Amino acid sequence: MKYPNGSNKKSNTLTTYGNRGMSLESDLNVTNEYYNSIGKAVIHKKPTCVTIHKVDYLGGRDAIIKEARFNIPSTTDYNGIYNGYYIDFEAKETNNTTSFPLQNIHIHQLEHLRNIIKHGGIGFLIVRFSKLNETYYLDGEHLFCFIDTSKRKSIPYSYFKEKGILIKEGLRPRLDYLKIVEVNCEKNKN
């Protein structure tokens, strides 16, 4: 590489763009910020309710939380509104390449999603298979169909390929999951 001051420097690093080192949560947060900035939807990550019990003050504004406890079990990761529809979803990552372990979702989160769907909201699951670099949208109806009819403790990757929808990565938005929600909204109108 030739720098402006005339010096030459070789770059031995290989540039890769796959996943760009971002986690699923980061990708979704950036996506939701984009949706909000263009007025498409208002969707936020839900805060986790904790009570702080012990803090070490380092001086000035600096402090380190040493002990905290969760107040109540959280529901799902994200909620908001899109095109007049209430949206609520859970986002999970797995390093597993053959299935998504159901133990990664708490029972109270599943019950919450069932209630969202029961009351006319849109509930779904977004799962990233990290080692495969694939992120899937699984509609709540398909999620609960699997849970209610299978004795398995994990959802096979093949089920995501068959019933889920691969969310393509882009720049703006990073993960355009609302494109999939839009299709489901149209189905529900008919």
C-alpha positions as CSV (number, residue, x, y, z in Angstrom):
1,M,0.0,0.0,0.0
2,K,1.4,3.4,-0.9
3,Y,0.8,6.0,1.8
4,P,0.6,9.8,1.1
5,N,4.0,10.5,2.7
6,G,5.6,8.2,0.1
7,S,6.2,5.2,2.3
8,N,5.2,1.7,1.2
9,K,3.7,-0.8,3.5
10,K,2.5,-4.3,2.6
11,S,-0.8,-5.5,4.0
12,N,-0.8,-9.2,5.0
13,T,-4.3,-9.1,6.2
14,L,-7.1,-10.8,4.3
15,T,-10.2,-8.7,4.1
16,T,-13.4,-10.7,4.7
17,Y,-16.9,-9.2,4.8
18,G,-18.9,-12.2,6.1
19,N,-20.7,-11.2,9.3
20,R,-18.1,-8.4,9.9
21,G,-17.7,-9.5,13.5
22,M,-21.1,-8.3,14.6
23,S,-23.3,-10.3,16.8
24,L,-27.0,-11.0,16.0
25,E,-28.0,-8.5,18.7
26,S,-25.8,-5.8,17.2
27,D,-27.1,-6.5,13.7
28,L,-30.7,-6.2,14.9
29,N,-30.0,-3.0,16.9
30,V,-28.5,-1.4,13.8
31,T,-31.4,-2.6,11.7
32,N,-34.0,-1.2,14.1
33,E,-32.2,2.1,14.3
34,Y,-32.3,2.3,10.5
35,Y,-36.1,1.4,10.4
36,N,-36.7,4.1,13.0
37,S,-34.6,6.7,11.1
38,I,-36.6,6.2,7.9
39,G,-39.9,6.1,9.7
40,K,-40.6,2.5,8.7
41,A,-41.1,1.0,12.3
42,V,-40.4,1.7,15.9
43,I,-38.8,-1.5,17.4
44,H,-36.5,-1.5,20.4
45,K,-34.6,-4.0,22.5
46,K,-36.3,-4.4,25.8
47,P,-34.2,-3.4,28.8
48,T,-33.4,-6.1,31.4
49,C,-34.8,-5.2,34.8
50,V,-32.1,-5.5,37.4
51,T,-31.6,-4.2,40.9
52,I,-28.1,-3.1,41.7
53,H,-26.8,-4.2,45.1
54,K,-23.2,-3.3,45.2
55,V,-21.2,-0.6,43.4
56,D,-17.5,0.4,43.6
57,Y,-17.0,4.1,42.9
58,L,-13.8,4.9,41.2
59,G,-14.0,8.6,41.4
60,G,-15.9,11.2,39.3
61,R,-18.4,9.5,37.1
62,D,-16.7,6.1,37.0
63,A,-18.3,3.2,38.8
64,I,-18.3,-0.6,38.5
65,I,-21.3,-2.6,39.3
66,K,-20.1,-5.5,41.5
67,E,-23.4,-7.2,42.3
68,A,-26.9,-7.0,40.7
69,R,-29.9,-9.3,40.5
70,F,-32.7,-9.8,37.9
71,N,-36.0,-8.4,39.3
72,I,-38.4,-10.4,37.1
73,P,-37.8,-12.8,34.3
74,S,-37.7,-10.9,31.0
75,T,-40.1,-11.7,28.2
76,T,-38.6,-11.5,24.8
77,D,-35.7,-9.5,23.3
78,Y,-37.5,-7.0,21.0
79,N,-40.9,-5.3,20.6
80,G,-42.5,-2.5,18.8
81,I,-44.9,-1.5,16.1
82,Y,-44.9,-1.8,12.3
83,N,-47.6,-0.8,9.9
84,G,-50.2,-0.9,12.7
85,Y,-49.1,-4.3,13.9
86,Y,-47.6,-5.1,17.3
87,I,-44.4,-7.0,16.9
88,D,-42.6,-9.1,19.5
89,F,-39.7,-11.5,19.0
90,E,-36.8,-13.4,20.5
91,A,-33.4,-13.5,18.9
92,K,-30.9,-16.3,19.6
93,E,-27.5,-17.4,18.3
94,T,-26.2,-20.9,18.2
95,N,-22.8,-22.4,17.3
96,N,-24.6,-25.7,16.6
97,T,-24.8,-26.5,12.9
98,T,-27.4,-29.3,12.9
99,S,-30.1,-27.9,15.3
100,F,-31.3,-25.1,17.6
101,P,-31.6,-26.3,21.2
102,L,-35.0,-25.4,22.7
103,Q,-33.4,-25.0,26.1
104,N,-32.0,-21.7,24.7
105,I,-35.5,-20.2,25.0
106,H,-37.1,-20.0,28.5
107,I,-40.7,-21.3,29.0
108,H,-41.9,-17.9,30.1
109,Q,-40.6,-16.4,26.8
110,L,-42.5,-19.1,24.8
111,E,-45.7,-18.4,26.8
112,H,-45.3,-14.7,26.1
113,L,-44.9,-15.3,22.4
114,R,-48.0,-17.5,22.4
115,N,-50.0,-14.8,24.1
116,I,-48.8,-12.2,21.6
117,I,-50.0,-14.3,18.7
118,K,-53.3,-15.2,20.5
119,H,-54.1,-11.5,20.8
120,G,-53.4,-10.7,17.2
121,G,-49.8,-9.5,17.4
122,I,-46.9,-10.8,15.3
123,G,-44.6,-13.1,17.3
124,F,-41.6,-14.8,15.8
125,L,-38.1,-16.1,16.5
126,I,-34.9,-15.0,14.8
127,V,-32.1,-17.6,15.0
128,R,-28.5,-17.2,13.8
129,F,-26.5,-20.3,13.1
130,S,-23.2,-18.6,13.7
131,K,-20.9,-21.2,12.2
132,L,-23.0,-21.4,9.0
133,N,-23.3,-17.6,8.9
134,E,-27.1,-17.9,8.3
135,T,-29.9,-16.1,10.1
136,Y,-33.5,-17.4,9.9
137,Y,-36.9,-15.9,10.6
138,L,-39.2,-18.6,12.1
139,D,-42.8,-17.5,12.3
140,G,-44.5,-18.1,15.7
141,E,-47.0,-20.4,14.1
142,H,-44.3,-22.7,12.8
143,L,-42.4,-22.5,16.1
144,F,-45.4,-23.6,18.1
145,C,-46.4,-26.2,15.5
146,F,-43.0,-27.8,16.0
147,I,-43.0,-27.6,19.8
148,D,-46.6,-28.9,20.1
149,T,-46.1,-31.9,17.7
150,S,-42.5,-33.0,18.4
151,K,-40.9,-34.6,21.3
152,R,-37.4,-33.3,20.2
153,K,-35.4,-31.0,22.5
154,S,-34.1,-29.1,19.5
155,I,-35.4,-27.8,16.3
156,P,-33.4,-29.3,13.4
157,Y,-31.6,-27.0,11.0
158,S,-33.6,-28.7,8.2
159,Y,-36.8,-27.3,9.8
160,F,-35.4,-23.8,9.6
161,K,-34.5,-24.5,5.9
162,E,-38.1,-25.8,5.2
163,K,-40.3,-23.6,7.3
164,G,-38.2,-20.6,8.2
165,I,-37.0,-17.8,5.9
166,L,-33.4,-17.0,5.4
167,I,-32.8,-13.3,6.2
168,K,-30.3,-11.9,3.7
169,E,-27.6,-9.6,5.1
170,G,-27.3,-6.2,3.6
171,L,-25.9,-2.8,4.5
172,R,-29.0,-0.7,5.1
173,P,-30.9,-2.4,6.7
174,R,-28.4,-5.0,7.9
175,L,-31.1,-7.7,8.4
176,D,-34.3,-6.8,6.6
177,Y,-36.6,-9.0,8.7
178,L,-39.5,-6.5,8.1
179,K,-39.7,-7.6,4.5
180,I,-40.7,-11.1,5.8
181,V,-43.1,-9.6,8.4
182,E,-44.7,-7.6,5.6
183,V,-45.5,-10.8,3.6
184,N,-47.0,-12.4,6.7
185,C,-49.1,-9.3,7.3
186,E,-50.5,-9.6,3.8
187,K,-51.4,-13.2,4.4
188,N,-53.2,-12.3,7.6
189,K,-55.3,-9.7,5.8
190,N,-56.6,-12.3,3.3
